[in-house]
Amino acid sequence: MNSKLYVGNLAWAVEEKELETVFSNYGQVLSVKIIKDRDTGRSKGFSFVEMEDADAANAAIQGLDGKDLGGRNLKVNIAQDRPKRDRNFGQRWR
């Protein structure tokens, strides 16, 4: 099992340090990255948290999925690998 978690439905005001503190109750946190809009710098409402091992990741899912943080119920699950992008940007070359 992967130890990288997707955390969705984040309140806009939640900061990376706050997420690290919350997730550290379930094991060692290796990294926290809140995804932000490149133009405005505002949170897009989701994050990736990498835990030390699969046991810590599973404990965090069990303990935090559906729990309130900043007035919103978190959605926590195993992060999926990003699908490979088409280098032709949808165009077909003949």
C-alpha positions as semicolon CSV with decimal commas, in nm:
position;residue;x (nm);y (nm);z (nm)
1;M;0,000;0,000;0,000
2;N;0,118;0,347;-0,088
3;S;0,188;0,593;0,194
4;K;0,093;0,904;-0,009
5;L;-0,254;1,035;0,070
6;Y;-0,495;1,258;-0,116
7;V;-0,674;1,501;0,117
8;G;-0,975;1,670;-0,040
9;N;-1,248;1,913;0,064
10;L;-1,000;2,137;0,247
11;A;-1,115;2,470;0,383
12;W;-0,935;2,759;0,207
13;A;-0,777;2,878;0,533
14;V;-0,606;2,548;0,620
15;E;-0,227;2,575;0,610
16;E;0,036;2,304;0,554
17;K;0,163;2,326;0,913
18;E;-0,190;2,267;1,045
19;L;-0,231;1,959;0,824
20;E;0,106;1,827;0,937
21;T;0,000;1,863;1,300
22;V;-0,333;1,686;1,243
23;F;-0,180;1,396;1,047
24;S;0,114;1,354;1,286
25;N;-0,132;1,209;1,540
26;Y;-0,136;0,896;1,319
27;G;0,236;0,859;1,243
28;Q;0,536;1,046;1,111
29;V;0,455;1,290;0,830
30;L;0,723;1,309;0,560
31;S;0,569;1,587;0,351
32;V;0,259;1,804;0,309
33;K;0,176;1,988;-0,012
34;I;-0,138;2,199;-0,050
35;I;-0,208;2,246;-0,420
36;K;-0,252;2,613;-0,510
37;D;-0,372;2,802;-0,815
38;R;-0,066;2,925;-1,001
39;D;-0,221;3,264;-1,084
40;T;-0,384;3,357;-0,752
41;G;-0,183;3,148;-0,507
42;R;-0,511;3,044;-0,343
43;S;-0,561;2,685;-0,229
44;K;-0,748;2,463;-0,474
45;G;-0,901;2,278;-0,178
46;F;-0,690;1,965;-0,185
47;S;-0,354;1,842;-0,067
48;F;-0,114;1,550;-0,069
49;V;0,029;1,416;0,256
50;E;0,304;1,157;0,259
51;M;0,322;0,939;0,567
52;E;0,622;0,736;0,686
53;D;0,466;0,399;0,605
54;A;0,150;0,225;0,493
55;D;0,036;0,157;0,850
56;A;0,045;0,528;0,936
57;A;-0,134;0,612;0,610
58;N;-0,408;0,358;0,683
59;A;-0,446;0,488;1,040
60;A;-0,480;0,846;0,906
61;I;-0,748;0,736;0,658
62;Q;-0,942;0,555;0,930
63;G;-0,908;0,845;1,173
64;L;-0,957;1,147;0,948
65;D;-1,179;1,056;0,652
66;G;-1,506;1,245;0,704
67;K;-1,376;1,441;1,006
68;D;-1,426;1,817;1,034
69;L;-1,129;2,049;0,981
70;G;-1,193;2,420;0,944
71;G;-1,567;2,368;0,898
72;R;-1,540;2,110;0,618
73;N;-1,541;1,729;0,625
74;L;-1,211;1,594;0,496
75;K;-1,194;1,334;0,221
76;V;-0,882;1,121;0,284
77;N;-0,773;0,827;0,069
78;I;-0,470;0,676;-0,104
79;A;-0,337;0,908;-0,375
80;Q;-0,366;0,769;-0,727
81;D;-0,081;0,798;-0,974
82;R;-0,130;1,083;-1,215
83;P;-0,239;0,957;-1,558
84;K;0,016;0,996;-1,833
85;R;-0,057;1,303;-2,045
86;D;-0,073;1,297;-2,422
87;R;0,222;1,498;-2,553
88;N;0,021;1,600;-2,862
89;F;-0,227;1,791;-2,646
90;G;-0,517;1,604;-2,803
91;Q;-0,409;1,668;-3,162
92;R;-0,361;1,379;-3,400
93;W;-0,063;1,399;-3,628
94;R;-0,078;1,215;-3,957
